[in-house]
Amino acid sequence: MRTKIISKQTKFAIAASAALFAGVQSPAQTVADNSVPQAGLNIPEQLTIFGKNDPNVRRATALVNGDIITGTDVGHRLALIVAANGGNVSDEERDRLRLQVLRNLIDETLQIQEAEANEITISPSEIDQTFNQVAQQNFKQDINAFDQYLRSRGSSTDTLKQQIKGELAWSRLLRRNIQPFINVGDEEVNAIIERLNASKGTTEYRIGEIYMSAAPEAAEQVAANMAQILDQIRKGGSFVAYARQFSEASTAVTGGDLGWVRPGQLPQSLAETAAQMQIGQVVGPVQVPGGFSILYLIDQRQILTADPRNAILSLKQLSISFPAGTTEAQATSRAAEFASATQSIKGCGAANEVASNIGASIVDNDRVRLKDLPGPLQNTIANLNIGQASQPFGSVVDGVRVLILCGRDDPQTAAAPSFDQIMSQLENERVNKRAQIYLRDLRRDAIIEYN
């Protein structure tokens, strides 16, 4: 079947497509729905659909301007998402994601084709360098074992490298064909700097975003699809993996990370939502102009104000472990003895002697940032005086520990972003808007042949 590819409402508009193939329709089925928007297409309210859509006939393979996307390509790319979510994806979710992945592969193919038409090539060494970074950052795997890891999950290094090639090619194409024509005036940057200074002490947020566009007639379905994705993330799925695969914003390459933004830089609905979120929380879908977003609050701070959580701590950790077979009662008794001994410590100078007396191991670390500690410990340690020990924490399996605060270097006043940093951010925002239009035109002109 040969068809022109239509404008993509969203990479998550899968359920709408799935509905087209969900059942075998009769050869002539009459549909009446007076509530369906016409969108300027002059579609009659009373219409007849001829023929039938059969899921056993239409397969997830395609020719994109002559380039083949195979079922294996789709399967391997889908396995990347499943792997990033620890394999915790239902069969229903796999079917939905499979169609999304096909759409992404079509876009990726169009981007690579356009880059090649503009004589842009990505060297194997560039791909390998980024591949190594992705392996370490997103999958926490030793690079030497990464290939085997992917194979064991039903994927391959080739599919990840192809995705990287598409991202690098598209980014380079935008830098050549769009970025030189983006103008940001000095006056705009200076105005932002003035607003920053005037906003000193107010809150700014570091936000991750998954953005999907949605035409008015598809808004309800897109929102429902995004709610399903949000559910997967809340169940332990990787926000970064979903953002890399499916977000339509240019920040997809960085796992959806928008960086530090002020409320005034966000659409009103996002600013209001961010103000109500807790660090680490994921919410959505939030309606924004042109579509919907899923938000992840990575961090927050006060503008141009030192963040006390950036304090650098000098700590001693004392710990005890429990032999196999230790009961809860025995562990509780031993932990109480440990707590009594450590709470009597007067300064870090006495820690080694106390550790020796009670059979505890001891570890020193002089470069611990307060905000890098687990959330429950941050407030505890922040309120300690020099030389004091925390309350014991741990479990029967992991042992019990205390932290002794030996020193603290508080952060200096936060500096404002530089002129060049602000200009770069404005340029990126405008490049992103032009890039969406560029890709829309490529989809409109493409010839897609489904098998």
Buried (B, 14 or more C-beta within 10 A) or exposed (E): EEEEBEEBBBBBBBBBBBEEBEEEBEEEEEEEEEEEEEEEEEEEEEEEBEEBBEEEEEEBBBBBBEEEBBEEBBBBBBBBBBBBBEEEBEEEBBBBBBBBBBBBBBBBBBBBBBBEEEEBEBEEEBBBEBBEEBBEEBBEBEEEEBBEBBEEBBBBBEBBBBBBBBBBBBBBBBEEBBBEEBEBEEEEBEEBBEEBEEBEEBBBBBBBBBBBBBBEBBBEBBBEBBBBBBEBBEEEBBBBBBBBBBBBBBBBBBBBBBBBBBBEBBBEBBBEBBEEBEEEEBBBBBBBEEBBBBBBBBBBBBBBBBBBBBBBBBBBBBBBBBEEEBEEEEBEEBBEEBBEBBEEBEEBEEBBEBBEEBEBEBEEEEEBEBBEBEEEBBEBBBEBEEBBBBEBBBEBEEBBBBBBBBEBEEBEEBEBBEEEEBBBBBBBBBBBEBBBEBBEEBBEEBEBBBB
